[in-house]
Amino acid sequence: MSFGASAARSLRVATAVLALALASGCASLGSNPADPLEPINRKVFAFNDTVDRAVTKPIAKGYQAVVPEPVRTCVGNFFYNMSVPLTAVNNLLQGKVVSFCQDVTRFTLNTLFGFGGCVDIATELGIERNRTDIGETLGRWGVPPGPYLVLPIFGPSTVRDTTTLLADLGYNPITQINDDNARLTLIVLRAVDTRASLLRAEQLLDSMGIDKYNAIRTVYLQQRLNAIYDGNPPDPKDEKPADKSKDKTSQAPQGERTLTSAPTALMIVPIKAGLAGVADGNTSGARAGTAGMTLLSQH
């Protein structure tokens, strides 16, 4: 299977999934201007949470209990390393030359001398880890986020941020593996490892006794805005745009919202592992392994 054919097929399937989700949402509109699709979003959220509790979370707990921490660290490092090429491209598109060079150096060192990224040599040498994606790039270019979405299996997103799913489907190195069994194994392993590493953060969210849907929506949107502004979003009351710099945008995209009431101890984003397998139409196991939300500790 060629790279181009695989990417094209992945993009077609992903587009169909996203179109169905949007069509369903338009059939039931809410009154909240920040979340006009809230009625359907809550239904999808409940579905994702049910699948997560029934499938993903138990598997993640078993993985954490059985697999030693050094091995889990190696696995996590490997999958992060596989995401670095896309990160590098987006940093270049955002004009972040220093970050781009860090990404290229990091990927080269860890791939060649760190057993494919299992050993994070770059961090030991003081090279920073960067995280960005095409959704953030579009935000920096002024593309508005559009309505908040909760996608089946994939979780929280916006219309703009669905492009991140498409990019992962088409161009993550894992999705280009020709062997179906090897590709599916890596997809499921990535989902399970990610979910297992965030069990403790989920306990904190559950202990808050708050509306999880609202908390996840608020923190997701706030985190995305913070990412676009490198952690320094403008005050919504300030009419003056932020100063331009090589690593910051000068004006928020139209429709972007600053949400300051979020429980900032947590951020929830969708698990993006398992996307490649959807393109082949035989990945119910991979889909189950990616259900629910990923909870990332924020410091």
C-alpha positions in Angstrom: 0.0 0.0 0.0 1.4 3.4 -1.0 1.7 6.3 1.4 -0.5 8.5 -0.8 -3.3 5.8 -1.2 -3.3 5.2 2.6 -3.5 8.8 3.4 -6.2 9.5 0.9 -8.4 6.6 2.1 -7.9 7.7 5.7 -8.9 11.3 4.9 -12.0 10.1 3.1 -13.2 7.9 6.0 -12.4 10.6 8.6 -14.3 13.2 6.6 -17.4 10.9 6.4 -17.3 10.4 10.2 -17.0 14.1 10.9 -19.7 15.0 8.5 -22.1 12.5 10.1 -21.3 14.0 13.5 -21.9 17.5 12.3 -25.2 16.6 10.6 -26.5 15.0 13.8 -25.6 18.0 15.8 -27.4 20.4 13.5 -30.6 18.5 14.1 -30.6 19.5 17.8 -29.4 23.0 18.6 -29.0 24.4 22.1 -29.4 27.9 23.5 -25.8 28.2 24.8 -23.9 30.4 22.3 -20.6 28.9 23.4 -22.0 25.4 22.7 -24.9 25.5 20.2 -24.7 21.8 19.7 -24.9 21.0 23.5 -27.9 18.6 23.3 -26.3 16.2 20.9 -22.9 16.8 22.4 -24.1 15.6 25.8 -25.5 12.4 24.2 -22.2 11.7 22.5 -20.4 12.5 25.7 -22.5 10.0 27.6 -21.9 7.3 25.0 -18.1 7.9 25.1 -18.1 7.8 28.9 -20.0 4.5 28.9 -17.6 2.9 26.5 -14.7 4.2 28.4 -15.9 2.8 31.7 -16.8 -0.5 30.1 -13.8 -1.1 28.0 -11.0 1.4 27.9 -10.6 2.1 31.6 -10.5 -1.6 32.8 -7.9 -2.4 30.1 -5.9 0.6 31.1 -6.0 -0.4 34.8 -4.8 -3.9 33.9 -2.0 -2.5 31.7 -0.8 -0.3 34.6 -0.9 -3.1 37.0 1.0 -5.6 34.9 3.5 -3.6 32.9 6.4 -2.2 34.8 6.8 1.6 34.9 10.1 1.7 33.0 8.4 -0.2 30.1 5.4 2.1 30.2 7.8 5.1 30.0 9.6 3.5 27.0 6.2 3.0 25.3 5.1 6.5 25.9 8.4 7.9 24.7 8.1 5.9 21.5 4.7 7.1 20.6 5.6 10.7 21.4 8.5 10.4 19.1 6.2 9.2 16.3 4.2 12.4 16.7 7.3 14.7 16.4 7.4 14.9 12.5 3.9 16.4 12.4 4.8 18.7 15.3 7.9 19.9 13.4 5.8 20.7 10.3 3.3 22.7 12.3 6.0 24.6 14.1 7.5 25.6 10.7 4.1 26.7 9.4 3.7 28.8 12.6 7.1 30.5 12.0 8.7 28.9 15.0 12.1 28.2 13.5 13.7 27.4 16.9 11.0 24.9 17.8 11.2 23.4 14.4 15.0 22.8 14.7 14.4 21.3 18.2 11.9 18.9 16.8 14.1 17.8 13.9 17.1 17.3 16.2 15.0 15.5 18.8 13.5 13.1 16.3 16.8 12.4 14.7 18.6 11.7 18.0 15.9 9.6 19.6 15.1 7.6 16.5 18.8 6.8 15.7 20.3 6.4 19.1 17.2 6.0 21.4 15.9 2.8 20.0 13.2 4.5 17.9 12.4 7.0 20.7 12.1 4.5 23.5 15.0 6.2 25.3 14.5 10.0 25.4 18.1 11.1 24.7 17.0 14.5 23.5 15.5 15.5 26.9 18.7 14.4 28.7 20.6 16.7 26.4 18.2 19.6 27.3 16.2 19.7 24.1 12.6 20.7 24.9 9.5 18.7 24.0 7.1 20.6 21.9 3.5 20.0 21.3 1.4 21.6 18.5 -0.9 20.5 15.7 -2.7 21.7 12.6 -5.7 23.0 14.6 -3.4 25.3 16.5 -1.7 26.3 13.3 -5.0 27.3 11.7 -5.9 29.2 14.9 -2.7 31.2 14.6 -3.6 32.0 11.1 -6.9 33.4 12.1 -9.3 30.6 11.4 -12.1 30.7 14.0 -12.8 27.5 16.0 -16.4 27.0 15.0 -18.8 25.2 17.3 -17.6 23.0 20.1 -18.0 19.3 19.2 -17.9 16.0 21.1 -17.1 13.4 18.5 -18.0 9.7 18.9 -15.0 7.9 20.3 -12.6 10.8 19.6 -14.1 13.1 22.2 -13.8 17.0 22.6 -13.0 19.0 19.6 -14.2 22.0 17.5 -14.9 22.3 13.8 -11.4 23.7 13.3 -9.7 21.1 15.5 -11.1 18.2 13.5 -8.3 18.9 11.1 -5.9 17.5 13.7 -7.7 14.2 13.5 -7.4 14.2 9.7 -3.7 15.0 9.9 -3.1 12.2 12.3 -5.1 9.8 10.2 -3.2 10.6 7.0 0.3 11.4 8.1 1.3 9.9 11.5 4.1 7.3 10.8 2.1 4.6 12.6 -0.7 4.9 10.1 1.7 4.2 7.2 2.6 0.7 8.5 1.6 -1.8 5.8 1.1 -4.8 8.0 -2.4 -4.7 9.4 -1.7 -6.6 12.6 1.4 -4.5 13.4 -0.5 -1.3 12.8 -3.5 -2.3 14.8 -1.3 -3.5 17.7 0.5 -0.2 17.9 -2.8 1.8 17.6 -4.4 -0.1 20.5 -1.2 0.0 22.6 -0.9 3.8 22.1 -4.5 4.3 23.3 -4.2 2.0 26.3 -0.8 3.5 27.4 -2.2 7.0 27.1 -5.3 6.1 29.1 -3.3 4.3 31.8 -1.0 7.2 32.3 -3.9 9.5 33.2 -5.9 7.4 35.6 -4.8 9.5 38.6 -5.9 12.7 36.9 -9.3 11.2 36.3 -9.6 10.4 40.0 -9.1 14.1 40.7 -11.8 15.1 38.3 -14.3 12.7 39.7 -13.6 13.9 43.2 -14.6 17.4 42.3 -18.2 16.5 42.2 -18.9 18.9 39.3 -20.6 18.6 35.9 -17.9 16.7 33.9 -19.3 17.8 30.6 -19.1 21.5 31.4 -15.7 21.1 33.0 -14.2 19.3 30.1 -15.7 21.7 27.5 -14.4 24.7 29.4 -10.9 23.5 30.0 -10.6 22.1 26.5 -11.5 25.4 24.9 -9.3 27.3 27.3 -6.3 25.1 26.7 -6.7 25.4 23.0 -6.8 29.2 23.3 -3.8 29.1 25.6 -1.9 27.0 23.1 -2.5 29.5 20.3 -1.1 32.3 22.4 1.7 30.2 24.0 0.0 30.4 27.4 -0.6 34.2 27.3 -4.1 34.7 25.8 -5.2 38.4 25.7 -7.7 39.8 28.2 -11.1 39.8 26.4 -11.7 43.3 27.8 -8.5 44.6 26.3 -9.3 46.1 22.9 -5.6 46.3 21.9 -4.1 43.3 20.2 -1.2 41.5 21.7 2.3 42.4 20.5 3.5 40.3 17.6 6.5 38.0 18.0 7.9 35.1 16.2 6.2 32.7 18.6 2.9 34.4 19.3 -0.1 35.5 17.3 -1.2 39.1 17.5 -5.0 38.8 17.4 -7.4 36.1 18.5 -9.4 34.4 15.6 -13.0 35.6 15.4 -15.1 33.5 17.6 -12.3 32.4 19.9 -13.3 32.6 23.5 -11.3 33.2 26.7 -12.7 31.0 29.4 -11.2 31.7 32.9 -13.5 29.7 35.1 -12.1 26.3 34.2 -10.6 24.0 36.8 -7.1 24.5 35.5 -5.7 21.5 37.3 -6.9 19.3 34.5 -7.2 19.4 30.8 -9.2 16.9 28.8 -8.5 16.1 25.1 -9.6 13.2 22.9 -7.4 10.2 22.5 -6.2 10.3 19.0 -4.7 6.8 18.9 -6.5 4.3 16.7 -7.5 6.7 13.9 -5.5 4.9 11.3 -7.4 1.7 11.8 -10.7 3.3 11.2 -9.7 3.8 7.6 -9.5 0.0 7.1 -13.1 -0.6 8.4 -12.1 -3.6 10.6 -11.1 -1.9 13.8 -13.8 -2.2 16.4 -11.2 -3.2 18.9 -9.1 -0.1 18.2 -12.2 2.1 18.4 -13.1 0.7 21.8 -9.5 1.2 22.9 -9.8 4.9 22.1 -13.1 5.6 23.7 -13.5 8.2 26.4 -11.3 11.2 27.3 -7.7 11.7 27.9 -6.9 13.6 31.1 -3.7 15.5 31.1 -2.2 16.9 34.3 -1.4 20.6 34.1 1.2 22.1 36.3 
